[in-house]
Amino acid sequence: MTLRRVPWWLTVLVLAAVISESGCASRSVTTGRSQEADTALTAQPTEQVVETPMKDVPQAVAEAMPVLPAPPAEPETPYLLDVLFDFDQYGLRLDAVTAVETNARNLSRDPTASQIVLEGRADEIGTSAYNMVLAERRAKSVKRYLETLGLSSSTISVVSYGKDRPLCLDHHPDCWQKNRSVRFTIK
């Protein structure tokens, strides 16, 4: 007796059938309420999210589910813009100058902004050591421009994260652009 290998498409088809059977099956429950009450309840938006318990998901499906990393933390102050840079550059481009000027205006209006931290970052391309230096140069160029706009250098500190603390975790050019940045935070 010889064993035949199952084609991959058949495995996918069976897996899809199992998922649709376990996740989409509807059950009718009689609660004793009138149809008008049920309609009124379904018409109102609810804030409760019903999650499928893992015990209802077949073992093969549960093992195939990817584990996603937690999304990056949102900036502490949403009115401060990230300053973006070109690849392998630390000079301020035109949109970066506008972002720094906007942030300087917003910081001058904020009474809680006594200590500003400029977090320099780089994309994942290159060595960690090189990206640490590049990210520090980016943060320092933003600090120098803030000083020319009238902010005190004693209230501004610089930290370099290089490529070790990315803002975006995907591996594509749009994400790399987000990571080639300086983020403003208030301590």
Disulfide bonds with the S-S distance in Angstrom:
Cys168-Cys175 2.08
